[in-house]
Amino acid sequence: MIPPAVASPASDALFPALSSQDLWRTQVTGYSGSITRHISHRANNFKRHPKRRKHIRPSPPPPPNTPCPIDQIHFGEIHPERSFRELLFNGCILFGIEFSYAMETAYVTPVLLQMGLPDQLYGMVWFISPILGFLLQPLLGAWSDRCTSPFGRRRPFILVLAIGALLGLSLMLNGRDIGTALTDTVNNHKWGIALTICGVILMDFCADSADNPSHAYMMDVCSPSDQDRGLNIHALLAGLGGGCGYVVGGINWDRTGFGRAVGGQLRVIYVFTSAALMIATVLTLISIPERPLQSFSKKKVANILLNGVKYDSELNGSSELSEQPLSMKLLCSTICRMPKPLRNLCVNHFLGWLSFEGMILFYTDFMGEVVFQGDPKAPHDSKEYQKYNAGVTMGCWGMCIYAFSAAFYSASLEKLEEYFSIRTLYFIAYLAFGLGTGLATLSRNVYVILSLCVTYGILFSTLCTLPYSLLCDYYQSKKFAGSNEDGTKRGMGVDISLLSCQYFLAQILVSMVMGPLTAAVGSANGVMYFASVVSFVGCLYSSLCVVYEISPGEEMAEEQQPLMLSA
């Protein structure tokens, strides 16, 4: 233990205006004053709402006369200010994922139905992937928290999951051709159906799981002042990826020379989607370097000379998460002992995804059956069947409007946070979505219904940014994150995976509930009723129960408490 230094009158006379940390900063190479200005930058952004100011407590730099190289010293949470280009490249993986999702939702159903997949098996295609994600997501998050790869903690997982998504995409869009090359015939596509289903499951699982390390990667390499910008850019690129995917998928490439040269519609879609996913993954991996997590057994010792006395100091880096081996018992304990703020945030996140997934998975069917008064079970040469197809096509354009509105709202969200609190933005998003889905059931005007798709983009952008921004705020409090001394240190990867699990849980519940609900109501209006009601419940829950700031002290200030505390 280092004894307390005794201040000498001579040093006070020579440096009357410098504190001990200021003296360190003037003598350490590579530690510039821009870090101090950077730390205060976030507080300047929120002068209108001082209660939202994040409490950043960076570790001080080492004392002078330290012979250890500066690049081996861990500086805690201090990171340089990231440029827009770095944050843009860092979030490109979201563009590739959402571009792939758009292709999947547009072409999986026609491909499987054309190959003769039984109706009773179609629901299982979308049911398996959420279950796998719900069970394995926390394990992947905990594993990434303890990954000691020299490539970093998160980037190896992003790379592996991107390769898996590309493989699933290849099977999904080329399964019929591969089956024909094996043993399939014109009337029997058993291999084609099996390969396409495997591709859908693999694509869904890898793409959904890649969202977790991509968010954790950005939060690890960015300071709190850049994390909100990074999340907004992530949501912006996700909206642009989905919008561009719907536009590319809506073009009839069979009528173009490029489409005939490549080999048809699905071949063109595969070329565009695989290229977008690969380029986006490479840009993300080279965007910002990660500091590798050092193994607990590899300790570095620095000889520190302080006040004429020599001390040995262990520089373990970020080895606190690798001290204990990963086990299911430890993981379950971490989940079960979830802090109350995180539990309330997860419930609110679940309500948001439940309402959104209920709408998004059945929106084109709602347009075809309710708005255009079509019938998907009518004969193919009937007028009702043609109306249904026209409604589905118009629904795809509605999804395009929602995707681009999400991108636009994400771009303006950083500015809105200067004028409104996160509680208010949460309330507005849930309220707007509830009104949008509710009013859609009262009108049959196509232009009115398409204009209401803007509200869907507001909720999507909110679900992709604000929960993770709040989680970053929570981690500024030792009361939430814990410490190594008492063995309560939490991992960012695990907590992000717990938020992501709410998306899978919502998908599972929607798959189980929507069929009976639609049959009970008698039309696809039941889907919109369900989405509207759940959104209003989430609106109330976000206002009354979610904790929006945790003070660094032992107790939360009265104005930072939720309006209604759960037991």
Secondary structure, DSSP 8 states (H G I E B T S, - for coil): --------HHHHHH-TT--HHHHHHHHSTT--THHHHHHHHHHHHTTT-GGG-----------SS--S-GGGS--TT------HHHHHHHTHHHHHHHHHHHHHHHHHHHHHHHTT--HHHHHHHHHHHHHHHHHHHHHHHHHHHT---TT-SSHHHHHHHHHHHHHHHHHHHHHHHHHHHHT--SS--HHHHHHHHHHHHHHHHHHHHHHHHHHHHHHHHS-HHHHHHHHHHHHHHHHHHHHHHHHHHHS-GGGSHHHHHHTSHHHHHHHHHHHHHHHHHHHHHTTS-------TT--EEEEEEETTEEEEEEE-TTGGGGSS---HHHHHHHHHT--HHHHHHHHHHHHHHHHHHHHHTTHHHHIIIIIS---TTS-TTSHHHHHHHHHHHHHHHHHHHHHHHHHHHHHHHHHHTTTS-HHHHHHHHHHHHHHHHHHHTT---HHHHHHTHHHHHHHHHHHHHHHHHHHHHHTT-HHHH--TTTT----HHHHHHHHHHHHHHHHHHHHHHHHHHHHHHSSTHHHHHHHHHHHHHHHHHHHHT------SSSS--GGGS-SS---
